[in-house]
Amino acid sequence: MFDDLIADFLSAIPLPALLVDQSERIIGANAEALTLLGQQIAGRHFATILRQPQVLDAIESSLRDKRPHTTRHLSNDGAQDTTYDVTCRYVHGIGAVQGGAVLVSFQDITHLEQAGQMRRDFVANVSHELRTPLTALMGFIETLRGAAKDDPVARDRFLAIMEGEASRMNRLVGDLLSLNRVESEERVRPKEQVNLTRTLEDTLHSLKPLAEEQQLTLNLSAPETPVTVTGDPDQLRQVFTNLVENAIKYGGSGGRVDVLLSASDRDPAVRSAAARVQVIDKGPGIDPVHLPRLTERFYRADNHRSRQLGGTGLGLAIVKHIVNRHRGRLRVESTLGQGAVFTVILPQ
């Protein structure tokens, strides 16, 4: 009867929870706690199960002074580290020894820790990305005021470099504003009908001068009947401009970039009628180790080359958020030496 009462009490708690009585043994645990700590923990001394010193101290303190105590418990599920907030509260009238026990509950706060780390990383990355061109600008300004003040050749060269650094900062700020705008709208699904065929034609036409500069051709393959999707025309054009521009810059050595548009009544990726756009280059490809992280903010597969080509490290992050807003999917496939394929799948 007593054990059933404890079991019912613990099962009503939606978090991993267990009870430790004055004998310092675990007298009950709910299913979530058993999954977290092991199936055979009932009746054992809590120190043999919860080995982290800060957790042991919190339980011992609560048993001693009968006051609430909180701490952190760190775990690992084999794939990633998990952080829990641990709360210890004394419960009177439960337990076989001296009429009381400590209720120990675990709240998973890993997502909060990860979000905090992402914010810190983001601030650090933005600071670093802005500091480099700012430092260059300040150095050239100082030089132009001093040694190169009366040297027209050096002045023109330095001004050209300063213009490039200022443009880089402008692109970065523009991408940051774009990313912020896209994230703020991500939960609002667009409702306009977009002619995807025309959007791709306009995109390739606008990028034709860049392609000619890189001595490559842009090829669009699309059905005769225009393909339409529900979406935001400006954001979709931004997606395809970014992907094709990246293909030109990083895969231009292959001499061509192919854009394939297709539509199907049911696409398994979105489980509905959908359109697929594949941007295919014949360049050097991307090392598979980089593929899972390509859409992270400021992540670059080739950091030096990306900076040389004016990349901000935010383009694919913007693409990912726009595709998410459209309830679509982004797929990246690449083999070293054989180019890369970026596929955007959009429900119709």
C-alpha positions as a Markdown table, in Angstrom:
| # | Residue | x | y | z |
|---|---|---|---|---|
| 1 | Met | 0.0 | 0.0 | 0.0 |
| 2 | Phe | 2.7 | 2.4 | 1.0 |
| 3 | Asp | 4.9 | 1.6 | -2.0 |
| 4 | Asp | 1.8 | 2.0 | -4.3 |
| 5 | Leu | 1.2 | 5.5 | -2.8 |
| 6 | Ile | 4.8 | 6.5 | -3.5 |
| 7 | Ala | 4.6 | 5.1 | -7.1 |
| 8 | Asp | 1.4 | 7.0 | -7.8 |
| 9 | Phe | 2.8 | 10.2 | -6.3 |
| 10 | Leu | 6.0 | 10.0 | -8.4 |
| 11 | Ser | 4.2 | 8.9 | -11.6 |
| 12 | Ala | 2.1 | 12.1 | -11.4 |
| 13 | Ile | 5.2 | 14.2 | -11.8 |
| 14 | Pro | 6.0 | 15.0 | -15.5 |
| 15 | Leu | 9.8 | 15.2 | -14.8 |
| 16 | Pro | 12.3 | 12.6 | -13.9 |
| 17 | Ala | 11.8 | 12.3 | -10.1 |
| 18 | Leu | 12.9 | 10.1 | -7.2 |
| 19 | Leu | 12.6 | 10.0 | -3.4 |
| 20 | Val | 15.4 | 9.6 | -1.0 |
| 21 | Asp | 14.5 | 9.0 | 2.7 |
| 22 | Gln | 16.5 | 9.6 | 5.9 |
| 23 | Ser | 18.2 | 6.2 | 5.4 |
| 24 | Glu | 19.8 | 7.8 | 2.4 |
| 25 | Arg | 18.3 | 5.2 | 0.1 |
| 26 | Ile | 16.1 | 5.7 | -3.0 |
| 27 | Ile | 12.6 | 4.5 | -2.0 |
| 28 | Gly | 10.9 | 5.3 | -5.3 |
| 29 | Ala | 11.4 | 6.6 | -8.8 |
| 30 | Asn | 9.1 | 7.3 | -11.7 |
| 31 | Ala | 9.6 | 5.9 | -15.2 |
| 32 | Glu | 11.4 | 9.0 | -16.5 |
| 33 | Ala | 14.0 | 8.8 | -13.7 |
| 34 | Leu | 14.5 | 5.1 | -14.4 |
| 35 | Thr | 15.2 | 5.9 | -18.0 |
| 36 | Leu | 17.6 | 8.6 | -17.0 |
| 37 | Leu | 19.5 | 6.8 | -14.2 |
| 38 | Gly | 18.9 | 3.1 | -14.7 |
| 39 | Gln | 16.2 | 0.6 | -14.1 |
| 40 | Gln | 17.7 | -1.0 | -10.9 |
| 41 | Ile | 18.0 | 2.1 | -8.6 |
| 42 | Ala | 15.3 | 1.5 | -6.0 |
| 43 | Gly | 16.6 | 0.5 | -2.6 |
| 44 | Arg | 20.2 | 1.6 | -3.4 |
| 45 | His | 22.1 | 4.4 | -1.6 |
| 46 | Phe | 21.7 | 7.6 | -3.6 |
| 47 | Ala | 25.5 | 8.2 | -3.7 |
| 48 | Thr | 26.0 | 5.0 | -5.8 |
| 49 | Ile | 23.6 | 6.3 | -8.4 |
| 50 | Leu | 24.1 | 10.1 | -8.4 |
| 51 | Arg | 27.9 | 10.3 | -8.3 |
| 52 | Gln | 28.3 | 14.0 | -9.1 |
| 53 | Pro | 29.5 | 15.9 | -6.0 |
| 54 | Gln | 27.2 | 18.9 | -6.4 |
| 55 | Val | 24.1 | 16.7 | -6.6 |
| 56 | Leu | 25.1 | 14.7 | -3.6 |
| 57 | Asp | 25.7 | 17.8 | -1.6 |
| 58 | Ala | 22.3 | 19.2 | -2.5 |
| 59 | Ile | 20.5 | 16.0 | -1.4 |
| 60 | Glu | 22.5 | 15.7 | 1.8 |
| 61 | Ser | 21.8 | 19.4 | 2.7 |
| 62 | Ser | 18.1 | 18.9 | 2.1 |
| 63 | Leu | 18.0 | 15.8 | 4.2 |
| 64 | Arg | 19.8 | 17.7 | 7.0 |
| 65 | Asp | 18.1 | 21.1 | 7.1 |
| 66 | Lys | 14.8 | 20.2 | 5.3 |
| 67 | Arg | 15.1 | 23.2 | 3.0 |
| 68 | Pro | 15.0 | 23.4 | -0.8 |
| 69 | His | 18.3 | 23.2 | -2.7 |
| 70 | Thr | 19.1 | 23.4 | -6.4 |
| 71 | Thr | 22.0 | 22.4 | -8.5 |
| 72 | Arg | 23.0 | 21.0 | -11.9 |
| 73 | His | 23.3 | 17.4 | -13.2 |
| 74 | Leu | 25.3 | 16.7 | -16.3 |
| 75 | Ser | 24.6 | 13.6 | -18.4 |
| 76 | Asn | 25.4 | 12.2 | -21.8 |
| 77 | Asp | 23.1 | 10.0 | -23.9 |
| 78 | Gly | 25.9 | 8.9 | -26.2 |
| 79 | Ala | 25.2 | 11.6 | -28.8 |
| 80 | Gln | 25.4 | 14.8 | -26.8 |
| 81 | Asp | 25.8 | 16.3 | -23.4 |
| 82 | Thr | 22.6 | 17.0 | -21.5 |
| 83 | Thr | 22.2 | 19.5 | -18.7 |
| 84 | Tyr | 19.5 | 19.2 | -16.0 |
| 85 | Asp | 18.4 | 21.6 | -13.3 |
| 86 | Val | 18.1 | 19.5 | -10.1 |
| 87 | Thr | 15.6 | 20.5 | -7.4 |
| 88 | Cys | 15.7 | 18.9 | -4.0 |
| 89 | Arg | 12.6 | 19.5 | -1.7 |
| 90 | Tyr | 11.9 | 17.9 | 1.6 |
| 91 | Val | 8.5 | 16.1 | 1.8 |
| 92 | His | 7.1 | 15.4 | 5.3 |
| 93 | Gly | 5.1 | 12.3 | 6.0 |
| 94 | Ile | 6.7 | 10.1 | 3.3 |
| 95 | Gly | 9.4 | 7.6 | 3.9 |
| 96 | Ala | 9.8 | 4.6 | 6.3 |
| 97 | Val | 12.5 | 6.3 | 8.4 |
| 98 | Gln | 11.7 | 9.4 | 10.5 |
| 99 | Gly | 8.6 | 10.3 | 8.4 |
| 100 | Gly | 10.1 | 12.3 | 5.6 |
| 101 | Ala | 12.1 | 12.1 | 2.4 |
| 102 | Val | 13.7 | 14.4 | -0.2 |
| 103 | Leu | 12.0 | 14.7 | -3.6 |
| 104 | Val | 14.7 | 15.0 | -6.3 |
| 105 | Ser | 13.5 | 16.2 | -9.7 |
| 106 | Phe | 15.4 | 16.7 | -12.9 |
| 107 | Gln | 14.4 | 19.4 | -15.5 |
| 108 | Asp | 16.2 | 19.2 | -18.9 |
| 109 | Ile | 17.5 | 22.6 | -19.8 |
| 110 | Thr | 19.9 | 21.5 | -22.6 |
| 111 | His | 18.0 | 23.6 | -25.1 |
| 112 | Leu | 18.4 | 26.7 | -23.0 |
| 113 | Glu | 22.1 | 26.1 | -22.6 |
| 114 | Gln | 22.4 | 25.6 | -26.3 |
| 115 | Ala | 20.5 | 28.7 | -27.1 |
| 116 | Gly | 22.7 | 30.7 | -24.7 |
| 117 | Gln | 25.8 | 29.3 | -26.3 |
| 118 | Met | 24.4 | 30.1 | -29.8 |
| 119 | Arg | 23.9 | 33.7 | -28.7 |
| 120 | Arg | 27.4 | 34.0 | -27.3 |
| 121 | Asp | 28.9 | 32.4 | -30.4 |
| 122 | Phe | 26.8 | 34.7 | -32.6 |
| 123 | Val | 28.0 | 37.9 | -30.8 |
| 124 | Ala | 31.6 | 36.7 | -30.9 |
| 125 | Asn | 31.3 | 35.9 | -34.6 |
| 126 | Val | 29.7 | 39.2 | -35.5 |
| 127 | Ser | 32.4 | 41.1 | -33.4 |
| 128 | His | 35.2 | 39.2 | -35.2 |
| 129 | Glu | 33.7 | 39.7 | -38.6 |
| 130 | Leu | 33.4 | 43.5 | -38.1 |
| 131 | Arg | 36.6 | 43.9 | -36.2 |
| 132 | Thr | 38.8 | 42.7 | -39.1 |
| 133 | Pro | 37.6 | 45.2 | -41.7 |
| 134 | Leu | 37.4 | 48.0 | -39.1 |
| 135 | Thr | 41.0 | 47.4 | -38.1 |
| 136 | Ala | 42.1 | 47.5 | -41.7 |
| 137 | Leu | 40.2 | 50.7 | -42.3 |
| 138 | Met | 41.7 | 52.4 | -39.3 |
| 139 | Gly | 45.2 | 51.3 | -40.3 |
| 140 | Phe | 44.8 | 52.6 | -43.8 |
| 141 | Ile | 43.4 | 55.9 | -42.6 |
| 142 | Glu | 46.4 | 56.3 | -40.3 |
| 143 | Thr | 48.7 | 55.6 | -43.2 |
| 144 | Leu | 47.0 | 58.0 | -45.5 |
| 145 | Arg | 47.3 | 60.7 | -42.9 |
| 146 | Gly | 51.0 | 60.0 | -42.5 |
| 147 | Ala | 53.5 | 58.3 | -44.8 |
| 148 | Ala | 51.2 | 58.0 | -47.8 |
| 149 | Lys | 49.7 | 61.4 | -47.6 |
| 150 | Asp | 51.6 | 62.7 | -50.6 |
| 151 | Asp | 51.9 | 59.4 | -52.6 |
| 152 | Pro | 49.0 | 59.3 | -55.1 |
| 153 | Val | 49.7 | 55.7 | -56.2 |
| 154 | Ala | 49.7 | 54.4 | -52.6 |
| 155 | Arg | 46.6 | 56.6 | -51.9 |
| 156 | Asp | 44.6 | 55.1 | -54.8 |
| 157 | Arg | 45.6 | 51.5 | -53.8 |
| 158 | Phe | 44.7 | 52.0 | -50.2 |
| 159 | Leu | 41.4 | 53.7 | -51.0 |
| 160 | Ala | 40.5 | 50.7 | -53.3 |
| 161 | Ile | 41.2 | 48.3 | -50.4 |
| 162 | Met | 39.2 | 50.5 | -48.0 |
| 163 | Glu | 36.3 | 50.5 | -50.4 |
| 164 | Gly | 36.4 | 46.7 | -50.4 |
| 165 | Glu | 36.5 | 46.4 | -46.6 |
| 166 | Ala | 33.6 | 48.9 | -46.3 |
| 167 | Ser | 31.6 | 46.9 | -48.8 |
| 168 | Arg | 32.3 | 43.8 | -46.9 |
| 169 | Met | 30.9 | 45.4 | -43.7 |
| 170 | Asn | 27.9 | 46.7 | -45.6 |
| 171 | Arg | 27.2 | 43.1 | -46.9 |
| 172 | Leu | 27.5 | 41.7 | -43.4 |
| 173 | Val | 25.1 | 44.3 | -41.9 |
| 174 | Gly | 22.7 | 43.7 | -44.8 |
| 175 | Asp | 22.8 | 39.9 | -44.3 |
| 176 | Leu | 22.3 | 40.3 | -40.5 |
| 177 | Leu | 19.2 | 42.5 | -41.1 |
| 178 | Ser | 17.9 | 40.0 | -43.7 |
| 179 | Leu | 18.4 | 37.1 | -41.3 |
| 180 | Asn | 16.6 | 38.9 | -38.5 |
| 181 | Arg | 13.7 | 39.8 | -40.8 |
| 182 | Val | 13.5 | 36.2 | -42.1 |
| 183 | Glu | 13.6 | 34.7 | -38.5 |
| 184 | Ser | 10.9 | 37.1 | -37.4 |
| 185 | Glu | 8.6 | 35.9 | -40.2 |
| 186 | Glu | 9.5 | 32.2 | -40.0 |
| 187 | Arg | 6.3 | 31.2 | -38.3 |
| 188 | Val | 4.1 | 33.1 | -40.7 |
| 189 | Arg | 3.4 | 31.0 | -43.7 |
| 190 | Pro | 3.3 | 33.0 | -47.1 |
| 191 | Lys | 0.1 | 32.9 | -49.1 |
| 192 | Glu | 1.0 | 34.3 | -52.5 |
| 193 | Gln | 1.1 | 32.2 | -55.7 |
| 194 | Val | 4.6 | 32.4 | -57.2 |
| 195 | Asn | 5.5 | 31.4 | -60.7 |
| 196 | Leu | 8.7 | 29.5 | -59.9 |
| 197 | Thr | 9.7 | 29.1 | -63.6 |
| 198 | Arg | 9.7 | 32.8 | -64.1 |
| 199 | Thr | 11.5 | 33.4 | -60.8 |
| 200 | Leu | 14.3 | 31.1 | -61.9 |
| 201 | Glu | 14.5 | 32.7 | -65.3 |
| 202 | Asp | 14.8 | 36.2 | -63.8 |
| 203 | Thr | 17.4 | 35.0 | -61.3 |
| 204 | Leu | 19.6 | 33.4 | -64.0 |
| 205 | His | 19.2 | 36.5 | -66.2 |
| 206 | Ser | 20.4 | 38.8 | -63.3 |
| 207 | Leu | 23.4 | 36.6 | -62.6 |
| 208 | Lys | 24.4 | 36.1 | -66.2 |
| 209 | Pro | 27.1 | 38.9 | -66.1 |
| 210 | Leu | 28.7 | 37.3 | -63.1 |
| 211 | Ala | 28.7 | 33.9 | -64.8 |
| 212 | Glu | 30.3 | 35.4 | -68.0 |
| 213 | Glu | 32.9 | 37.0 | -65.8 |
| 214 | Gln | 33.7 | 33.5 | -64.4 |
| 215 | Gln | 33.6 | 32.1 | -68.0 |
| 216 | Leu | 30.8 | 29.6 | -67.3 |
| 217 | Thr | 27.3 | 29.0 | -68.7 |
| 218 | Leu | 24.0 | 28.9 | -66.8 |
| 219 | Asn | 21.4 | 26.3 | -67.9 |
| 220 | Leu | 17.8 | 26.1 | -66.9 |
| 221 | Ser | 15.8 | 22.9 | -67.5 |
| 222 | Ala | 12.1 | 23.3 | -66.6 |
| 223 | Pro | 8.7 | 21.8 | -67.7 |
| 224 | Glu | 6.9 | 23.5 | -70.5 |
| 225 | Thr | 4.0 | 24.3 | -68.2 |
| 226 | Pro | 4.9 | 27.0 | -65.6 |
| 227 | Val | 5.4 | 25.6 | -62.1 |
| 228 | Thr | 3.7 | 27.5 | -59.3 |
| 229 | Val | 4.1 | 27.3 | -55.5 |
| 230 | Thr | 2.6 | 29.1 | -52.5 |
| 231 | Gly | 5.3 | 31.4 | -51.3 |
| 232 | Asp | 7.0 | 34.8 | -50.9 |
| 233 | Pro | 8.3 | 35.9 | -54.3 |
| 234 | Asp | 11.1 | 38.1 | -52.9 |
| 235 | Gln | 12.3 | 35.5 | -50.4 |
| 236 | Leu | 12.3 | 32.7 | -53.0 |
| 237 | Arg | 14.3 | 34.8 | -55.4 |
| 238 | Gln | 16.7 | 35.5 | -52.6 |
| 239 | Val | 17.1 | 31.7 | -52.0 |
| 240 | Phe | 17.8 | 30.9 | -55.7 |
| 241 | Thr | 20.1 | 34.0 | -56.2 |
| 242 | Asn | 22.1 | 32.9 | -53.2 |
| 243 | Leu | 22.4 | 29.3 | -54.3 |
| 244 | Val | 23.2 | 30.0 | -57.9 |
| 245 | Glu | 25.7 | 32.8 | -56.9 |
| 246 | Asn | 27.4 | 30.3 | -54.6 |
| 247 | Ala | 27.6 | 27.8 | -57.4 |
| 248 | Ile | 29.2 | 30.4 | -59.7 |
| 249 | Lys | 31.7 | 31.5 | -57.1 |
| 250 | Tyr | 32.7 | 28.1 | -55.6 |
| 251 | Gly | 31.9 | 25.7 | -58.4 |
| 252 | Gly | 32.7 | 27.8 | -61.4 |
| 253 | Ser | 35.8 | 25.8 | -62.3 |
| 254 | Gly | 33.4 | 23.2 | -63.8 |
| 255 | Gly | 32.5 | 25.6 | -66.6 |
| 256 | Arg | 28.7 | 25.3 | -66.1 |
| 257 | Val | 25.9 | 25.5 | -63.5 |
| 258 | Asp | 22.7 | 23.6 | -64.2 |
| 259 | Val | 19.4 | 24.5 | -62.6 |
| 260 | Leu | 16.7 | 21.8 | -62.8 |
| 261 | Leu | 13.1 | 22.5 | -62.0 |
| 262 | Ser | 10.5 | 19.7 | -61.6 |
| 263 | Ala | 7.1 | 19.1 | -60.1 |
| 264 | Ser | 5.4 | 16.0 | -58.7 |
| 265 | Asp | 1.9 | 15.2 | -57.3 |
| 266 | Arg | 3.5 | 13.8 | -54.2 |
| 267 | Asp | 7.0 | 14.3 | -53.0 |
| 268 | Pro | 8.1 | 12.0 | -50.1 |
| 269 | Ala | 10.1 | 14.8 | -48.5 |
| 270 | Val | 7.1 | 17.0 | -47.8 |
| 271 | Arg | 4.3 | 14.3 | -48.3 |
| 272 | Ser | 2.4 | 16.5 | -50.7 |
| 273 | Ala | 2.5 | 17.9 | -54.2 |
| 274 | Ala | 5.8 | 19.8 | -54.5 |
| 275 | Ala | 8.3 | 21.5 | -56.7 |
| 276 | Arg | 12.0 | 20.6 | -56.7 |
| 277 | Val | 14.8 | 23.0 | -57.7 |
| 278 | Gln | 18.3 | 21.6 | -58.0 |
| 279 | Val | 21.3 | 23.8 | -58.4 |
| 280 | Ile | 24.2 | 21.7 | -59.7 |
| 281 | Asp | 27.8 | 22.7 | -60.2 |
| 282 | Lys | 30.7 | 20.8 | -61.6 |
| 283 | Gly | 33.3 | 22.3 | -59.3 |
| 284 | Pro | 35.7 | 20.8 | -56.7 |
| 285 | Gly | 32.9 | 19.7 | -54.4 |
| 286 | Ile | 32.5 | 19.9 | -50.6 |
| 287 | Asp | 34.2 | 17.6 | -48.1 |
| 288 | Pro | 31.4 | 15.5 | -46.5 |
| 289 | Val | 32.6 | 16.5 | -43.0 |
| 290 | His | 31.3 | 20.0 | -43.7 |
| 291 | Leu | 27.8 | 19.1 | -45.0 |
| 292 | Pro | 26.0 | 18.9 | -41.7 |
| 293 | Arg | 27.1 | 22.4 | -40.7 |
| 294 | Leu | 26.8 | 24.3 | -43.9 |
| 295 | Thr | 23.7 | 26.2 | -42.8 |
| 296 | Glu | 25.1 | 27.3 | -39.5 |
| 297 | Arg | 25.7 | 31.0 | -39.1 |
| 298 | Phe | 29.2 | 32.1 | -40.0 |
| 299 | Tyr | 30.3 | 28.5 | -40.8 |
| 300 | Arg | 32.5 | 28.3 | -43.9 |
| 301 | Ala | 33.8 | 25.1 | -45.5 |
| 302 | Asp | 36.7 | 27.1 | -47.0 |
| 303 | Asn | 37.1 | 30.1 | -44.7 |
| 304 | His | 39.9 | 31.9 | -46.6 |
| 305 | Arg | 38.3 | 31.5 | -50.0 |
| 306 | Ser | 34.9 | 32.6 | -48.8 |
| 307 | Arg | 36.4 | 35.8 | -47.4 |
| 308 | Gln | 38.3 | 36.4 | -50.6 |
| 309 | Leu | 35.0 | 36.1 | -52.6 |
| 310 | Gly | 33.2 | 38.4 | -50.3 |
| 311 | Gly | 31.1 | 35.8 | -48.4 |
| 312 | Thr | 29.6 | 36.8 | -45.1 |
| 313 | Gly | 29.0 | 33.2 | -43.8 |
| 314 | Leu | 25.3 | 34.0 | -43.5 |
| 315 | Gly | 23.9 | 33.2 | -46.9 |
| 316 | Leu | 23.0 | 29.5 | -46.4 |
| 317 | Ala | 21.6 | 30.3 | -42.9 |
| 318 | Ile | 19.2 | 32.8 | -44.6 |
| 319 | Val | 18.3 | 30.1 | -47.2 |
| 320 | Lys | 17.5 | 27.6 | -44.5 |
| 321 | His | 15.2 | 29.9 | -42.6 |
| 322 | Ile | 13.4 | 31.0 | -45.8 |
| 323 | Val | 12.9 | 27.3 | -46.8 |
| 324 | Asn | 11.7 | 26.5 | -43.3 |
| 325 | Arg | 9.1 | 29.4 | -43.5 |
| 326 | His | 7.8 | 27.8 | -46.7 |
| 327 | Arg | 7.6 | 24.4 | -44.9 |
| 328 | Gly | 10.0 | 23.1 | -47.4 |
| 329 | Arg | 13.3 | 21.1 | -47.3 |
| 330 | Leu | 16.9 | 21.9 | -48.2 |
| 331 | Arg | 19.2 | 19.0 | -49.2 |
| 332 | Val | 22.9 | 19.2 | -49.9 |
| 333 | Glu | 24.8 | 16.5 | -51.7 |
| 334 | Ser | 28.5 | 16.6 | -52.7 |
| 335 | Thr | 31.4 | 14.4 | -53.6 |
| 336 | Leu | 34.9 | 15.8 | -53.6 |
| 337 | Gly | 36.0 | 16.4 | -57.2 |
| 338 | Gln | 32.5 | 16.0 | -58.6 |
| 339 | Gly | 30.7 | 19.2 | -57.7 |
| 340 | Ala | 27.7 | 19.8 | -55.4 |
| 341 | Val | 23.9 | 19.6 | -55.7 |
| 342 | Phe | 21.7 | 21.9 | -53.6 |
| 343 | Thr | 18.0 | 20.9 | -53.7 |
| 344 | Val | 15.1 | 23.0 | -52.5 |
| 345 | Ile | 11.8 | 21.2 | -52.1 |
| 346 | Leu | 8.7 | 23.5 | -51.8 |
| 347 | Pro | 5.2 | 22.3 | -51.2 |
| 348 | Gln | 2.7 | 23.5 | -53.8 |
